[in-house]
């Protein structure tokens, strides 16, 4: 049995590092056993980014034949939240102001572009149905750019996406996660040198291409980060392998996970309701 407990913190980095410890244990246990139990009974608080990471890993190992049973959280608020976002294997659109966790997979040799285009059409329809129209253009842009990046550079097997609009709190959370090639991994693959993983992410955010004559994975990251950080006055996080980046206000902070490693890339954003008349193209062109 694996216990899943996270700090009662709004700091994504703190929860993510704890979450990665658990997903690492899940992966190791599933290599040895076809069935495992995940105990969430003492979970007091979970951020959307942590729910997305855990859900993605569960979906990944389930696809490899590992069955996971769950002991649900005892705290009603946590239990209800996880159920509302479709944890762990994803949900369907409702009339609530969110798009539940949505997983989609790609087998070796399958055309990633066709898969992503099909899945994104479904995601856009849920966003259009469930979220206020004034939020749509920014959300469509962010999801479109980040899904394009995954298609062009990731070589994923599983992608997980979620969108939540907290009407009372007045903010939106978006998470886009893929388990494919990481940003540092793509740079290494193309012979571009760096010392630490966060340096590779910084290079991507500076527009350094992974291949001569091509626009690197950073293009969509650059414009998305600028829109969230500058246009929407929000927070923008990137987690890729051992590198972690937090951009808020005028600051962009680069960190390393401290011995941990994430097998994929997570983009997590939080921003307030955009003001009426916001021209997103001012920040993305």
C-alpha positions, 0 to 999 in steps of 0.5 A: 500500500502506498500512502499519498499525503501532501503538505497543506500548501499553495506552493506548487513546487512544494506539493510537486516535489512531494507528489513526484516521490509518490509517483516514483513509488507507484512506478516502481511498485507497478514494475513488481506487482500487477495490483497496488493500493493507493491510500488517499485517506489522510490527504488534506489538500491537493493543488490542481497541478498535483492532481494532474501529475498523479492522475497522469501517472495512474493513467500511464501505469494502468495502460501498462496493465497495473490495476490500482485500487483507491482508499478515498480521502476522508475529508469531504472537500478533498474527496468531492474535489477529486471526483469533480475533476474526474480523478483519476482516469478523467471525466466528461464535461458538465455544466460546471465551470471546469473541464475535468482531467482529460487524458489521451494516448498515442501508440508507437507509430501513430500520427500525433498530429491527428490524435492531438487535433481530434482531442483538442476539438473535444477539449475546445467544445467543453471549454466553450460549453462550460466557461464564460465566453470572455475567457475563451480566446485566451484559453484557446490560445494557450491550449493551442500553442502548448498542444502544438509544442507537444505535437512537434517536440514531445514524442509522448504516449500520454497527455493530460489536460485540465482547465478550471474556472473558480468563479468565486475566487475569480481565477483560472487554472490550466494544466498541460502535461505530457510524458514524452521527451523533456525540454532538457532531453530535446536539447541533449538529443540535438547536441545543445550543451547546458549544465543544469536542466533549468538552464535548458528551460531558460534557453527555450524561453530565450528562443534558442532552437533545438535544430538549425533552421527550426523554431524550438519548443520555446516559441509557444512557451515564450508567448504563453508565458508572456500572455499569462505573466504580463497580459493576465497578471498571472503565474506561469510554471514549467516543470521538465525533468529536473528543472522548475521555473516560476514566473510571476510579476516581473520575476522569473525564478529558475530552480532544480528539483533537488534530486528528483526528476519528472519524466515529462513536461508540465505547464501550469498556469493560474491567472485572474479573470481577464479584464474586458477588452484585453487584446491577447495578440498584443502579448503573443505577436 
